[in-house]
């Protein structure tokens, strides 16, 4: 496929009233950041502590529902900056990505990849990141490797690596390298259980924007989409019928797309801005936008778009960006956790927004 497929698509249809989702907030947790689901278990962090709530069918979740799973001991200065909302935002403190394995938990924190072994109280460092501060996601292949891709500014367009571990995160090796000048950085690596493959998303300009299909051992990597800002993506959700992804560009209007298993690409819905998070909740699909102002994306609010049929999409939640400067204190955003969610609840963490800054919320779907 080529980028020309994006230019000839018909305009997407809007959601109808009959298919629009309605969400009701059933719990609110200030200072908590949701990270990943594992069935009914929702993992979240508060600073450098990892917590986990087992979500009951009654949805009766409160502050007592979050027992401590493990902690990481950062440098002293980060312990101090993580203690307040604004300094935590300024320094990008805490947990940023999480993969829950049967035998361990792997996490990305500022400058480090860490591991928590069973029955241990503390994460230990297994890899020090030398370029950038952290990957955006960590991906675990069932009965296979754990992977993450380098995410750093890369102004000189140096080569970019994918790291993999075959021993549950104890050791990391370069498993694949994009040559110098090929891409800027890696946005995400997504495991596709229906095709037993990986989808690799890269950016940021021209032919650096790619969606690639790879074997789980990375011995074969093929370009599927390339060369268009609409192929600049971070959030991608595999399903039995295809891939659903949202674009992440400040240069053009953004959309939600579907790439079916036969290779046909469809533009499903416009969205208000760049999108880097998506998730599924019992057949319902969600993508969030962020407030990243540009000449094209001018909405001062971030939104979560939802669909129950994967065809009709509508904004179901919205927040207005707060007054703090974005360059220092982050874009307004809504984090949606990775992993497999078997509950009926949507978990969201909002940052840099009015009233709900660094707040995690649980929503029931009706």
N, C-alpha and C positions, 0 to 999 in steps of 0.2 A: 504494500500500500504506500501511497505517497501523500504529501500534504495537500495535493489538489482535491482530495476527497472532502476536505473541510469546506471548500469555497462554494460548492454547488448544492449544498444541503437546503431543503425547504425550511422555512421558519418553523420553530417548534410551537406546539399548541400549549395553551395555558391549562392549569388544573381546573376542573369543574368543582362546583360546590359539593357534589355528591362524593367526590373522591378526596376532598381536602381532609387532612389529618387535624385532629385537635389534641393538644397535650395539656396535661394538668400536673403541676409541680407537687410532688408528694414528700420531698425532703430537700433540705438546703444545708450545706456544710461549708462555712467560711474557712479559708486557709487550706483547703484540701484540693489536690489535683488528681483527677482520675487518669489512669494509665492503661489498664488492660483488663479484659474479662477472661475468665476461665470457667465456662459454664455459668453457675450461679454465683461464683466468687468474683467480686470486683476489687481490683487492686488500685490503691491510691496512695499518694504521698503527702506528707506534711513536712516541708523542709527536706531533711535527709533521713526521715523515717518512712518506711514502707508499711502500710496498713492494708488490711483486707477485710471486707464485709461479705458475709454470706447472705445473699438477698433472699428472704423468705417469700413465699407466694402471697403473703398478706401485705407485703411492701412496708412492713413496720420497721423502718430503719431510723435509728437515731445515733447520737454521738457515741453511745455505748456499743454500737455495732461494729466498731473498727478496732479490733485488737492489733497490736504491733506484730509484724512479721519479721522485720529485721531493720537494722540501721547501718548507715555508712558514716564514717568519721572524716569529714572534709578538713581542709586547712582551717585554722582558727578564724581567719578573717571571713571565710565563707559561713562558718557557724554564726558569726555576728550579722552578716548581711542577710542571711536567710531568715532572720528573726523578725523582720518587718516587711510589709507588703512592697513598698516602693523600692527598697534596696534589693529585695529578692528579684523584683522585675528588672531593675537596673543591671544586676550581675548575672541574670539568667540562672539563678540557683536551683538546686534540687534535682529530682528525677525528670528525665526528658523522654525516655523510651523504655519499654519493658517487654520482655518475652518470658512467659511462664512455661517451663519445661517440666516433664515428669520428675526429673532428678535435680532440678536447680531453677533459680530465677536469675536471669541476666538483665542488666540495666545499663543505661547510658546516663552518666552524670557529667558535669562540666570537666572536660579533659580526660575522662576515664571511662573504660568499660569495666563493670564490676560483676561479681557473682556471689549469690547466696546459696550455700549448700544446705541440704536438709539438716534440721536440728541445730543450725548455727545461728547465733544472734546477730552477727555482723557480716555485711558484704565485704569482700576483699577484692582488691584491684587485680585484674588479670591482663589489662592492656592500657597503656597510656597513649592518648590521642595526641599526635604531634601536628596535625593540620586541621584547623577549625577547632571547635569546642565539643561537638558531639554529633552523631548521626541523628537524623530525624526519626528513624524507626529501626527496630531490630526484628528480624524475621526468623522463625524456627520452622524447619521442614520436618514433618513427622518422620521419625526414624531416620533422620538425615541431619545435615549441618545446620548450624545457626549462622546467620549472615547479617552484615550491615555494610552500607556503602559510605564512602567518605563524602562529607558535606562541609566545604570550606569555600572561602571567597574565590580563590584560584584565578586572580587577575591575569596571571601569565599563562594560564591554560596548560599547566603541567599535567602529567598523567594522573589518573584517578583510579583508586583501588577499591575492590570489594574484598572484605575480610571474611573469613569463614573459620568456624571451629567445629571439629569433629568429636570433641570430648566435653560437650556441655559447657563451653565457655572457659575452660582452664587455659587453653592456648589458642592463639589466633594466627592465621597465615593468610597471605595474599592469595586469593583464589582466582581472581580475574583482574585485568588491568585494561582500562581504556587508555589508548596511547595519547601522547601529548597533542593538544589541539583538537581532540575529538569532542569532549564535553567540558562543561564547567564543573559540575558536581553531580552527585547522585541524590535524588529526592526520596526514593523509596524502592524497596524490593518486596514484592507481594507473592506469597505462595498461593497457587491456584489448585485446590484439591480435585477439581473436575478434570483438569488436563494434566495434573501432576507435573507442573512446570512452575517457573518463576516469571514474574513480570517485573522488569527493571525500568524505572522512570528517571529520566535525566533532564537537565536544563543547562543554559537558560535561553540562548539566542540561536536563531538560524537552525542549522543542522545539529546543534547541541541538544535541541528538544527532541527527545526520542521516547518511544514506548517499545521495549524490546521483549521478546519471548526467549527464555533461556531454559535449558535443562537444569535439573536441581543440582547437578555437580558442576554446572557452568562450562561444560565441555562444548556446548553449542549455544551460541547467542545470536539471534536474528532480529533485525530491525523490522517492526511491524508498522509503526507510524514515525514520521520524522519531518523536521524542517518547517514546522508551522507553530505559532504560539499556542494554538489549540492542542498541540501535542505536548505542551509544557504542563505536566501534571504531577501531583503528589499523592492525591487520594484516588484509590482504585479498588473496586469491590468485585471480585469474581463471583459468578453465579453459574448455575447449570446451563443457562442459555447464552451467556456471554459476559462481557466486562462492562461495568458502569464506572465512569470516571468523570472528574470535574477538572476544568482547566484552571491554571494558576498563573495568570499574566496581568501585569499592570498596563500593558501596551494595547490591549484589545478588549472588547467585551468578552465576558466569560460565560461558559455554558456547561451543562451536564450532558454527557455523551453515553452512547451504548455502542459497543463493538461486539457484534454477535459471533457465534462460533464459526460461521462461514466466512467471516471477514467483512461483513457489511457494517459500515459506520453510520450511526444516526445521531443527529443533534436533538436532544430531548427537551431542554428548557434553558432559558437564559437565567443567569444568576447575577447578583448585584456587584460582585467583586471577586478577587482571587480566592481560591478555595484550596485548602491543604489538608482537610480532615473529612473522613466519611466513615459510616458504620451501618450495620444492619441490626434490626431488632425484630426478630420473629417475622421475617418477610417484609418489614417496612424498611425503607432505605432513607438515609439522611446524609446530606453534605452541608458543611458550614462554610460561610465566607468570612473574610477578615477585612478590617478597615485599613486598606493600603492605598491612600489617595493617589490618583493619577489624572491625566487629562481625560481618560476614558471612564475610570471607575471613581465616581464622585459621591457615592452614598456614604453619609457620615455614620451609618449604623451597620452592624454585622447581622447576618441572618442565618438561620438553619432552615434548609429546604428539605421537605419530606415527601415521600410517595408511598402509597400502599400497593400500587399496581405496576410501578416502574415505568409508567408511561406519562402520567399526569403528576406534575410537581408544583408545590406551592411553598411560600415561606411560612413556617409554623412557629418560629420563635425569633425575636429580634432584641438587640441591645444597642444603645448609643455609645460611641466611643467616649471615654472620659477626657479630662482636660489636660492630662500629662503628655508631654512631647513624645511622639512615637519613636523617634530615632534613639532615644535613651531608654524609654520606659515601655517599649514594645507596641506593636500594632494591636488594635482591638481584635480579639480572636475567641473562638469557641473550640476547645479541644474535645475531640470525640475519641474514646478509648479504642485500642486495637483488641484483637482476640475474638473468641466465640462467645456471644451473649445468649444464654438460654432463658433469660427472664423476659418479662414484658415491659421493661423499663429502659428508657433512654437516659444515659448518663452524659453529662456535659460539664466541662469546666470553662468558665468565662474569665478572661483576663483583660485588663485595661478598658473596662466598660463602667458606665455609671451604675451604682447600686450593687452590682454583683462582681466587683473586682476580686479575682482569685477566690472564686466561690464555685463549688461543685453542687450540681443540682440533679435530682432524679425526677423524671417525668413519666407518668403513665400515659398510655396511648389509647385514644378512643376514636 
